[in-house]
Amino acid sequence: MPVSAGLPRRHPVPSFTRRRVLVTAAAVVGASPVLAACSPGTRQEADATEALLALADAARMDAALAVAAVTGDPALAGRLEPLRAARMDHAAALDQAGGRAPGSVPAPATPPSADLAAVRDSVAASARTAGEIVPRASALQVGLVAEVAACCAAYAGVLAQ
């Protein structure tokens, strides 16, 4: 469409969808610790093995909380099953990065009860913990920990809706 000489050009206003807001929030949370760890003057320790193993244990607990929440309210299965599967994948990857043999740690006992808020709070805490580990992690560990932080932050945001 031609623009008249006397009329200003109109630019479309970007729309903010729920998905765009969640993706942006997850990117900010996940990228902040990574960028901080990559800044000049930040000295990374050689290893964060103990922290990785603790994060793996937290991932298993998040998965157990999701199972307990679904047991209490089966209607949550569609929302929490992808989270449970992702947290179990995180646990396996973190175990491997921390030097644990696959399957050497038993799954935690499923809590007697949990609700959506408990799952959301636990996943949000895991995101914060992962973000705190990034500056101490080696270059090989940073990618995995940042991925865990971003995933947990995204799920915490989705579950808050």
C-alpha positions as CSV (number, residue, x, y, z in Angstrom):
1,M,0.0,0.0,0.0
2,P,1.6,3.3,-1.0
3,V,2.2,5.9,1.7
4,S,1.0,9.4,1.0
5,A,3.6,12.1,1.4
6,G,1.7,13.8,4.3
7,L,0.7,10.7,6.3
8,P,3.0,9.0,8.8
9,R,3.8,5.3,8.2
10,R,2.0,3.0,10.7
11,H,3.8,0.1,12.3
12,P,1.9,-2.8,13.7
13,V,1.8,-3.1,17.5
14,P,3.3,-6.3,18.7
15,S,0.8,-8.6,20.4
16,F,1.6,-10.3,23.7
17,T,0.3,-13.8,23.8
18,R,0.6,-16.1,26.8
19,R,3.1,-18.2,24.9
20,R,5.3,-15.2,24.0
21,V,5.3,-14.0,27.6
22,L,6.2,-17.5,29.0
23,V,9.0,-18.1,26.5
24,T,10.4,-14.6,27.2
25,A,10.3,-15.2,30.9
26,A,12.0,-18.6,30.6
27,A,14.7,-17.1,28.3
28,V,15.4,-14.3,30.8
29,V,15.6,-16.7,33.8
30,G,17.7,-19.2,31.9
31,A,20.0,-16.8,30.2
32,S,20.8,-14.5,33.2
33,P,22.9,-17.1,35.1
34,V,24.6,-18.2,31.9
35,L,25.5,-14.7,30.8
36,A,26.7,-13.9,34.4
37,A,28.9,-17.0,34.3
38,C,30.4,-16.0,30.9
39,S,31.3,-12.5,31.9
40,P,34.9,-11.5,32.0
41,G,36.3,-11.7,35.6
42,T,34.0,-14.6,36.6
43,R,36.2,-17.5,37.6
44,Q,34.4,-20.8,37.3
45,E,35.4,-23.6,39.6
46,A,36.6,-26.8,38.0
47,D,33.6,-28.9,39.1
48,A,30.2,-28.7,40.7
49,T,29.6,-32.4,41.1
50,E,28.0,-32.3,44.5
51,A,25.6,-29.6,43.4
52,L,24.7,-31.5,40.3
53,L,23.9,-34.6,42.3
54,A,21.8,-32.5,44.7
55,L,20.0,-31.1,41.7
56,A,19.4,-34.6,40.4
57,D,17.8,-35.6,43.7
58,A,15.6,-32.5,43.6
59,A,14.5,-33.5,40.1
60,R,13.4,-36.9,41.4
61,M,11.5,-35.2,44.2
62,D,9.8,-32.9,41.7
63,A,8.7,-35.9,39.7
64,A,7.4,-37.6,42.9
65,L,5.4,-34.5,43.8
66,A,3.9,-34.5,40.3
67,V,2.8,-38.1,40.8
68,A,1.3,-37.3,44.2
69,A,-0.6,-34.4,42.8
70,V,-2.0,-36.5,39.9
71,T,-3.0,-39.2,42.4
72,G,-4.9,-36.6,44.4
73,D,-6.5,-35.0,41.3
74,P,-6.4,-37.2,38.1
75,A,-7.5,-34.2,36.0
76,L,-4.0,-32.8,36.4
77,A,-2.4,-35.7,34.6
78,G,-2.4,-33.9,31.2
79,R,-0.6,-30.9,32.7
80,L,1.9,-32.7,35.0
81,E,2.9,-35.8,33.0
82,P,5.2,-33.8,30.7
83,L,6.8,-32.1,33.7
84,R,7.3,-35.5,35.5
85,A,9.0,-36.9,32.4
86,A,11.2,-33.9,31.9
87,R,12.3,-33.9,35.6
88,M,13.2,-37.7,35.3
89,D,15.2,-36.9,32.2
90,H,16.9,-34.1,34.1
91,A,17.7,-36.5,37.0
92,A,19.3,-39.0,34.6
93,A,21.4,-36.4,32.8
94,L,22.5,-34.7,36.1
95,D,23.4,-38.1,37.6
96,Q,25.5,-38.9,34.5
97,A,27.2,-35.4,34.7
98,G,27.9,-35.9,38.4
99,G,29.4,-39.4,37.9
100,R,26.6,-41.5,39.3
101,A,25.8,-44.8,37.7
102,P,22.4,-45.0,36.0
103,G,19.7,-46.3,38.3
104,S,22.0,-46.3,41.4
105,V,19.7,-44.0,43.3
106,P,16.2,-45.2,44.2
107,A,13.2,-43.0,43.4
108,P,12.1,-41.1,46.5
109,A,8.9,-42.2,48.2
110,T,5.9,-40.5,46.7
111,P,4.6,-37.9,49.2
112,P,1.2,-38.8,50.7
113,S,-0.4,-35.8,49.1
114,A,0.5,-32.8,47.0
115,D,-1.3,-30.2,45.0
116,L,-0.5,-28.0,42.0
117,A,0.8,-25.2,44.2
118,A,3.3,-27.6,45.9
119,V,4.6,-28.8,42.5
120,R,4.9,-25.3,41.1
121,D,6.8,-24.1,44.2
122,S,9.1,-27.0,44.1
123,V,9.9,-26.6,40.4
124,A,10.4,-22.8,40.9
125,A,12.9,-23.6,43.7
126,S,14.7,-26.0,41.4
127,A,15.0,-23.3,38.8
128,R,16.5,-20.9,41.4
129,T,18.9,-23.5,42.6
130,A,20.0,-24.4,39.1
131,G,20.6,-20.7,38.4
132,E,22.8,-20.5,41.5
133,I,24.9,-23.5,40.4
134,V,25.8,-22.1,37.0
135,P,28.6,-19.7,38.2
136,R,30.3,-22.7,40.0
137,A,29.9,-25.1,37.1
138,S,32.6,-26.1,34.6
139,A,32.1,-25.1,31.0
140,L,30.9,-28.6,30.2
141,Q,28.3,-28.5,33.0
142,V,26.9,-25.0,32.3
143,G,24.8,-26.0,29.4
144,L,23.0,-28.8,31.2
145,V,22.4,-26.7,34.3
146,A,21.1,-23.8,32.3
147,E,18.8,-26.1,30.4
148,V,17.4,-27.4,33.7
149,A,17.0,-23.8,35.0
150,A,15.1,-22.7,31.9
151,C,12.9,-25.8,31.8
152,C,11.9,-25.5,35.5
153,A,11.3,-21.7,35.2
154,A,9.0,-22.3,32.2
155,Y,7.1,-25.0,33.9
156,A,6.7,-22.9,37.1
157,G,5.3,-20.1,34.9
158,V,2.9,-22.4,33.1
159,L,1.7,-23.9,36.4
160,A,1.1,-20.4,37.8
161,Q,-1.6,-19.9,35.2
